[in-house]
Amino acid sequence: MKKGLFFFLMLLQTCIGWSLPIHNGMYYGKHDAFKKVFNLDGEWNFYWQTTFAAYQSHKDSLVPEKIIVPGNWDSYGHPKLGYGLFVVKVTGCPLNKRLALKIPTISNAFRVYIDGRLIAKGGVFGITKEQSIPDYAPVIVSFTPQSDTIEIAFEVSNYFYREGGLNYSIQIGEMESVALAFHQDIIVEAFITGALLLMFFYFMGYYFIRRIDKTALYFSLLCLSAAMRVISTQEILIRQFNMPVSWSWIFKMEMISIALIPAFGALYLFSLLNQTKYIKVVKVFNTITAFICLYLLFTNVYWGSHIVPPFRYYALLEMVLLLIVVAKSMILRQHPLATLASVGYFFVFLFGLNDILYSIISRVNDRPRLGIKLANIPFMKAFWLLFVPIAVKFGPRDRAMDLEQVKPHIKNHHL
């Protein structure tokens, strides 16, 4: 009981996110606050169809809107396609101390200015589609404040995605703290990707050696889909290692992997637990998934991204089906691995539900943000660290039974 409570508290701690209280485009802080890494979440000043140069020239006459960051501008009545300027002022900065911003993926071209100086960019910002080139460029940039108040401005243009804006938290802190957190994220994501690819090759080879059971095949494809997901999201390892992959293909990898993970996960669990009752339902889900993947593969990013909102509910239905199957298998003890599979999938369901709920709630911009977030990067990392060991240990099931099936063939061969 004590161990369970301790584990729950550790998980709860990973999903607590603290943010700087920004109101009316200002944060009033203290020097000591920047020793930690904070999210610059709250009310930013926003200027629609305004470049930073125009803002500098007409700063006194421009009237800003208040937009919640993270968020997108179409939630405030602006067209999905266009450009705008996000501005926030941060006070209480330590003088002559090196600070840093952690810039996440932004939809889908941007330039960042601090006190009027360009310090970072991603893609090519433009006021027309022809002038813009989209790209994802998660990066950290350092700077030294010359006064205790700094002005941070993001020029953002979007002509290629279903929504534009600052959809993820901008983080700030001392250079050492921000760099450490950023590099730790990259190391963990690289480790998880490597582990998933190793398991893909191992279990795929295992399946080709002994094709009696397709459990290993389904699990290997699940690992490959998960690896695709990891390298195309968060810090985007494809970009960190300078791989020559276009922005559109990064998006396609991300979305197709999201569709394939529940599909191969269902096949894996059904094969692992010898389930046949709902197999027709799974086939229907997988047929729909195949059409979704083809749609994403052959359409451009703008139209492909429109499938994301309804897909959340589709994925939730499939997750609920699997939850019913594994729970029923555990309660009725239909298989010796039912309990382990149920525990593993419980975390899968929890994290997937968190991800879906947070993506929905984060789009509601007229309410204050929660201190405890519904989804967090450590949770998604823990998902793979919890589920993968169970699958590795018990994936190729009932080896002894398979050996008994092979023995008669060995005897006949010797005769």
C-alpha positions as CSV (number, residue, x, y, z in Angstrom):
1,M,0.0,0.0,0.0
2,K,2.8,2.4,0.9
3,K,4.7,1.6,-2.3
4,G,1.5,2.2,-4.3
5,L,1.0,5.6,-2.7
6,F,4.6,6.6,-3.2
7,F,4.4,5.6,-6.9
8,F,1.1,7.6,-7.3
9,L,2.7,10.7,-5.7
10,M,5.7,10.4,-8.0
11,L,3.5,10.3,-11.1
12,L,1.5,13.2,-9.8
13,Q,4.7,15.2,-9.3
14,T,5.6,14.7,-13.0
15,C,2.4,16.3,-14.2
16,I,2.6,19.5,-12.1
17,G,3.5,22.4,-14.3
18,W,4.2,25.9,-12.9
19,S,3.8,28.9,-15.0
20,L,4.7,32.6,-14.7
21,P,1.5,34.6,-14.0
22,I,1.3,36.8,-17.0
23,H,-1.5,39.4,-17.1
24,N,-2.0,42.1,-19.6
25,G,1.2,41.2,-21.4
26,M,3.4,41.7,-18.3
27,Y,5.1,39.5,-15.8
28,Y,6.4,41.0,-12.6
29,G,9.0,38.6,-11.2
30,K,12.0,38.3,-8.9
31,H,15.6,37.6,-9.8
32,D,15.6,34.3,-8.0
33,A,12.6,33.0,-10.0
34,F,14.9,32.6,-13.1
35,K,17.0,29.9,-11.5
36,K,14.2,27.6,-12.4
37,V,12.7,27.0,-15.9
38,F,9.2,28.6,-16.2
39,N,6.5,28.6,-18.7
40,L,5.5,32.0,-20.1
41,D,1.8,31.2,-20.0
42,G,-0.9,33.8,-19.7
43,E,-2.2,36.9,-21.4
44,W,0.1,38.1,-24.2
45,N,-0.4,41.2,-26.3
46,F,-1.4,40.3,-29.8
47,Y,-1.4,42.4,-33.0
48,W,-3.1,40.8,-36.0
49,Q,-1.6,41.3,-39.4
50,T,1.2,43.3,-37.9
51,T,5.0,42.8,-38.4
52,F,7.6,43.6,-35.8
53,A,8.9,46.5,-37.9
54,A,5.4,48.0,-38.0
55,Y,5.0,47.5,-34.3
56,Q,8.3,49.3,-33.7
57,S,7.2,52.2,-35.8
58,H,3.6,52.6,-34.5
59,K,3.9,51.2,-31.0
60,D,2.2,54.0,-29.3
61,S,-0.9,54.0,-31.6
62,L,-1.4,50.3,-31.9
63,V,-4.1,48.7,-29.6
64,P,-3.3,45.1,-28.6
65,E,-5.7,42.2,-28.1
66,K,-5.2,39.9,-25.2
67,I,-4.5,36.3,-26.2
68,I,-3.9,33.3,-23.9
69,V,-0.6,31.6,-24.7
70,P,-0.4,28.7,-25.4
71,G,-3.3,29.2,-27.9
72,N,-4.1,29.9,-31.5
73,W,-5.5,33.1,-33.0
74,D,-8.4,31.6,-34.8
75,S,-10.0,31.0,-31.4
76,Y,-10.3,34.8,-31.2
77,G,-12.1,35.2,-34.5
78,H,-9.2,35.7,-36.8
79,P,-8.7,33.7,-40.0
80,K,-6.7,30.5,-39.7
81,L,-4.3,31.6,-42.4
82,G,-2.4,34.8,-41.9
83,Y,0.2,36.4,-39.6
84,G,0.5,38.2,-36.3
85,L,2.7,39.5,-33.6
86,F,2.8,38.2,-30.0
87,V,4.5,40.5,-27.4
88,V,5.2,40.1,-23.7
89,K,7.3,42.1,-21.2
90,V,9.1,40.3,-18.4
91,T,10.4,42.3,-15.4
92,G,12.7,41.2,-12.6
93,C,15.4,39.8,-14.8
94,P,18.8,39.5,-13.2
95,L,21.3,41.9,-14.7
96,N,24.3,40.6,-16.6
97,K,23.1,37.0,-16.0
98,R,22.8,34.8,-19.1
99,L,19.2,33.7,-19.6
100,A,17.6,31.5,-22.3
101,L,14.3,30.9,-24.1
102,K,13.2,27.4,-25.0
103,I,11.2,27.7,-28.2
104,P,8.9,24.8,-29.1
105,T,7.4,23.9,-32.4
106,I,5.4,26.9,-33.8
107,S,2.8,26.8,-36.6
108,N,4.6,27.3,-38.7
109,A,7.1,30.0,-39.4
110,F,8.4,32.6,-36.9
111,R,11.0,35.2,-35.9
112,V,11.9,36.0,-32.3
113,Y,13.0,39.4,-31.0
114,I,14.3,40.4,-27.6
115,D,14.5,44.1,-27.0
116,G,14.3,44.7,-30.7
117,R,17.1,42.3,-31.6
118,L,16.4,39.2,-33.8
119,I,17.7,36.2,-31.9
120,A,16.0,33.1,-33.6
121,K,13.8,32.1,-36.5
122,G,12.2,29.0,-37.8
123,G,11.2,28.5,-41.5
124,V,10.7,31.7,-43.4
125,F,8.2,34.3,-42.0
126,G,6.2,36.0,-44.6
127,I,3.1,38.1,-44.9
128,T,1.9,36.1,-47.9
129,K,1.9,32.3,-48.7
130,E,4.4,32.8,-51.5
131,Q,6.8,34.5,-49.1
132,S,6.5,31.9,-46.4
133,I,8.3,28.6,-45.9
134,P,7.0,26.4,-43.1
135,D,9.2,24.4,-40.7
136,Y,9.5,23.1,-37.2
137,A,12.6,24.4,-35.3
138,P,12.6,23.6,-31.5
139,V,15.6,25.4,-30.2
140,I,17.1,27.2,-27.2
141,V,18.5,30.7,-27.5
142,S,20.5,32.6,-25.0
143,F,20.7,36.3,-24.2
144,T,22.0,38.7,-21.5
145,P,19.4,41.3,-20.3
146,Q,20.7,44.8,-20.2
147,S,18.0,45.9,-17.8
148,D,15.6,44.3,-15.4
149,T,12.8,44.4,-18.0
150,I,12.9,42.7,-21.4
151,E,10.4,42.7,-24.3
152,I,9.9,39.4,-26.1
153,A,8.2,39.4,-29.5
154,F,7.2,36.5,-31.8
155,E,6.4,37.2,-35.4
156,V,4.3,34.2,-36.5
157,S,2.9,33.4,-40.0
158,N,0.7,30.4,-40.9
159,Y,-0.4,29.5,-44.4
160,F,0.0,25.8,-44.4
161,Y,-1.7,24.4,-41.2
162,R,-5.3,24.4,-39.9
163,E,-4.4,26.8,-37.0
164,G,-1.8,29.4,-36.3
165,G,-0.3,30.8,-33.2
166,L,1.9,29.9,-30.2
167,N,0.3,26.5,-29.4
168,Y,2.9,25.4,-26.9
169,S,4.5,27.0,-23.9
170,I,7.5,29.3,-24.3
171,Q,10.0,28.6,-21.4
172,I,12.5,31.0,-19.8
173,G,15.2,30.6,-17.2
174,E,18.9,30.8,-16.5
175,M,20.9,29.4,-19.4
176,E,22.3,26.4,-17.5
177,S,18.8,25.3,-16.3
178,V,17.2,25.7,-19.7
179,A,20.0,24.0,-21.6
180,L,20.1,21.1,-19.1
181,A,16.3,20.5,-19.4
182,F,16.5,20.7,-23.2
183,H,19.4,18.3,-23.5
184,Q,17.9,15.9,-21.0
185,D,14.7,15.8,-23.1
186,I,16.8,15.0,-26.3
187,I,18.8,12.3,-24.5
188,V,15.7,10.6,-23.2
189,E,13.9,10.8,-26.5
190,A,17.0,9.4,-28.3
191,F,17.2,6.6,-25.8
192,I,13.6,5.7,-26.2
193,T,13.8,5.8,-30.0
194,G,16.9,3.6,-29.9
195,A,15.2,1.1,-27.6
196,L,12.1,1.0,-29.7
197,L,14.1,0.4,-32.9
198,L,16.1,-2.3,-31.3
199,M,12.9,-4.1,-30.2
200,F,11.5,-3.6,-33.7
201,F,14.4,-5.4,-35.4
202,Y,14.6,-8.0,-32.6
203,F,10.9,-9.0,-32.7
204,M,10.7,-8.7,-36.5
205,G,13.6,-11.1,-36.8
206,Y,12.0,-13.3,-34.1
207,Y,8.8,-13.5,-36.1
208,F,10.6,-14.4,-39.4
209,I,12.4,-17.2,-37.5
210,R,9.2,-18.7,-36.0
211,R,6.0,-17.7,-37.6
212,I,3.7,-19.8,-35.4
213,D,2.6,-16.6,-33.5
214,K,2.0,-13.1,-34.9
215,T,2.3,-11.5,-31.5
216,A,6.0,-10.6,-32.1
217,L,5.1,-9.2,-35.5
218,Y,2.4,-6.9,-34.2
219,F,4.6,-5.7,-31.3
220,S,7.6,-5.0,-33.6
221,L,5.3,-2.8,-35.8
222,L,4.0,-1.1,-32.7
223,C,7.6,-0.3,-31.7
224,L,8.3,1.1,-35.2
225,S,5.2,3.3,-35.1
226,A,6.1,4.6,-31.6
227,A,9.7,5.4,-32.8
228,M,8.3,7.4,-35.7
229,R,6.1,9.3,-33.2
230,V,9.0,10.1,-30.8
231,I,11.4,11.4,-33.5
232,S,8.7,13.7,-35.1
233,T,7.3,15.3,-32.0
234,Q,8.4,17.4,-28.9
235,E,12.1,18.2,-29.5
236,I,11.8,16.6,-33.0
237,L,15.0,14.5,-33.2
238,I,14.8,14.7,-37.0
239,R,15.7,18.4,-36.7
240,Q,18.2,18.0,-33.9
241,F,20.3,15.6,-35.9
242,N,19.9,17.7,-39.1
243,M,18.2,14.9,-41.1
244,P,17.1,16.1,-44.6
245,V,13.4,15.6,-44.0
246,S,10.9,18.3,-45.1
247,W,8.4,19.9,-42.8
248,S,5.5,18.2,-44.6
249,W,7.0,14.7,-44.2
250,I,7.6,15.4,-40.5
251,F,3.9,16.2,-40.1
252,K,2.9,13.0,-42.1
253,M,5.2,10.9,-39.9
254,E,3.7,12.3,-36.8
255,M,0.1,11.8,-37.9
256,I,0.5,8.4,-39.5
257,S,2.3,7.1,-36.4
258,I,-0.5,8.4,-34.2
259,A,-3.0,6.4,-36.3
260,L,-0.9,3.2,-36.4
261,I,0.0,3.0,-32.7
262,P,-3.6,2.1,-31.5
263,A,-4.1,-0.1,-34.6
264,F,-1.0,-2.3,-33.9
265,G,-1.6,-2.0,-30.2
266,A,-5.0,-3.6,-30.6
267,L,-3.6,-6.4,-32.8
268,Y,-0.8,-7.0,-30.3
269,L,-3.2,-7.2,-27.3
270,F,-5.7,-9.4,-29.0
271,S,-3.0,-11.8,-30.1
272,L,-1.3,-11.8,-26.7
273,L,-4.6,-12.6,-24.9
274,N,-6.0,-14.9,-27.5
275,Q,-9.1,-12.7,-27.9
276,T,-11.5,-13.5,-30.7
277,K,-14.9,-12.0,-29.5
278,Y,-14.3,-8.5,-30.7
279,I,-11.9,-9.2,-33.6
280,K,-14.5,-8.0,-36.2
281,V,-14.7,-4.7,-34.5
282,V,-10.9,-4.4,-34.5
283,K,-10.9,-5.2,-38.2
284,V,-13.4,-2.3,-38.8
285,F,-11.2,0.1,-36.8
286,N,-8.1,-1.0,-38.7
287,T,-9.8,-0.6,-42.1
288,I,-10.7,3.0,-41.1
289,T,-7.2,3.5,-39.9
290,A,-5.8,2.4,-43.3
291,F,-8.0,4.9,-45.1
292,I,-6.9,7.7,-42.6
293,C,-3.2,6.9,-43.3
294,L,-3.8,7.0,-47.1
295,Y,-5.6,10.3,-46.8
296,L,-2.7,11.7,-44.8
297,L,-0.1,10.3,-47.2
298,F,-1.7,11.8,-50.3
299,T,-3.0,15.2,-49.2
300,N,-1.2,18.3,-48.3
301,V,-0.6,19.3,-44.7
302,Y,-3.4,21.9,-44.5
303,W,-6.1,19.4,-45.4
304,G,-4.4,16.6,-43.6
305,S,-4.3,18.6,-40.4
306,H,-8.1,19.0,-40.4
307,I,-8.5,15.3,-39.6
308,V,-6.9,15.8,-36.2
309,P,-9.9,17.0,-34.2
310,P,-12.3,14.1,-35.1
311,F,-9.4,11.6,-34.9
312,R,-9.1,12.4,-31.2
313,Y,-12.6,11.0,-30.6
314,Y,-12.0,8.0,-32.9
315,A,-8.8,7.1,-31.0
316,L,-10.7,7.4,-27.7
317,L,-13.3,4.9,-28.9
318,E,-10.6,2.4,-29.9
319,M,-8.9,2.9,-26.5
320,V,-12.2,2.3,-24.6
321,L,-12.7,-1.0,-26.6
322,L,-9.2,-2.2,-25.7
323,L,-9.8,-1.2,-22.0
324,I,-13.0,-3.4,-22.0
325,V,-11.2,-6.3,-23.6
326,V,-8.2,-6.3,-21.2
327,A,-10.3,-5.6,-18.1
328,K,-12.7,-8.5,-19.0
329,S,-9.7,-10.8,-19.6
330,M,-8.2,-9.9,-16.3
331,I,-11.5,-10.3,-14.3
332,L,-12.3,-13.7,-15.9
333,R,-8.6,-14.7,-15.9
334,Q,-8.9,-15.9,-19.5
335,H,-5.1,-15.8,-19.9
336,P,-2.1,-16.1,-17.6
337,L,-0.8,-12.7,-18.8
338,A,-4.1,-10.9,-18.5
339,T,-3.2,-9.1,-15.3
340,L,0.1,-7.9,-16.6
341,A,-1.4,-6.8,-19.9
342,S,-4.2,-5.0,-18.0
343,V,-1.9,-3.1,-15.7
344,G,0.3,-2.1,-18.7
345,Y,-2.7,-1.0,-20.8
346,F,-4.2,0.9,-17.9
347,F,-1.2,3.3,-18.0
348,V,-1.5,3.4,-21.8
349,F,-5.2,4.3,-21.5
350,L,-4.5,6.9,-18.8
351,F,-1.8,8.7,-20.8
352,G,-3.7,8.5,-24.0
353,L,-6.8,10.0,-22.3
354,N,-4.6,12.7,-20.7
355,D,-3.2,13.6,-24.1
356,I,-6.7,13.8,-25.7
357,L,-8.3,15.7,-22.9
358,Y,-5.5,18.2,-22.7
359,S,-5.5,18.9,-26.4
360,I,-9.2,19.6,-26.2
361,I,-9.2,21.7,-23.0
362,S,-6.1,23.6,-24.1
363,R,-8.2,25.0,-27.0
364,V,-10.6,26.6,-24.6
365,N,-9.1,30.0,-24.1
366,D,-11.6,31.8,-22.0
367,R,-10.7,30.0,-18.7
368,P,-7.7,30.1,-16.5
369,R,-5.1,27.3,-16.9
370,L,-4.8,24.6,-14.3
371,G,-1.7,24.3,-12.2
372,I,-1.8,20.5,-12.6
373,K,-1.8,19.8,-16.3
374,L,-3.7,16.9,-17.9
375,A,-0.8,16.0,-20.0
376,N,3.0,16.4,-19.7
377,I,6.1,15.2,-21.6
378,P,7.3,13.1,-18.6
379,F,4.0,11.2,-18.7
380,M,4.4,10.3,-22.3
381,K,7.9,9.1,-21.6
382,A,6.7,7.1,-18.7
383,F,4.1,5.5,-21.0
384,W,6.8,3.8,-23.0
385,L,9.0,3.0,-20.1
386,L,6.1,1.2,-18.3
387,F,4.5,-0.6,-21.3
388,V,7.6,-1.7,-23.2
389,P,9.2,-3.9,-20.5
390,I,6.0,-5.9,-20.1
391,A,5.8,-6.4,-23.9
392,V,9.5,-7.3,-24.1
393,K,9.3,-9.9,-21.4
394,F,6.0,-11.5,-22.4
395,G,5.6,-10.7,-26.1
396,P,6.4,-14.0,-27.7
397,R,4.0,-16.0,-25.5
398,D,3.9,-19.6,-24.5
399,R,7.3,-20.7,-25.9
400,A,7.0,-24.0,-24.1
401,M,3.7,-24.7,-25.9
402,D,5.3,-23.8,-29.3
403,L,8.2,-26.2,-28.5
404,E,5.7,-29.0,-27.9
405,Q,4.1,-28.2,-31.3
406,V,7.5,-28.5,-33.0
407,K,8.7,-31.7,-31.3
408,P,6.6,-34.1,-33.5
409,H,8.1,-32.5,-36.6
410,I,11.6,-33.1,-35.2
411,K,10.9,-36.7,-34.4
412,N,9.5,-37.3,-37.9
413,H,12.6,-35.7,-39.4
414,H,14.9,-38.1,-37.5
415,L,12.8,-41.1,-38.5
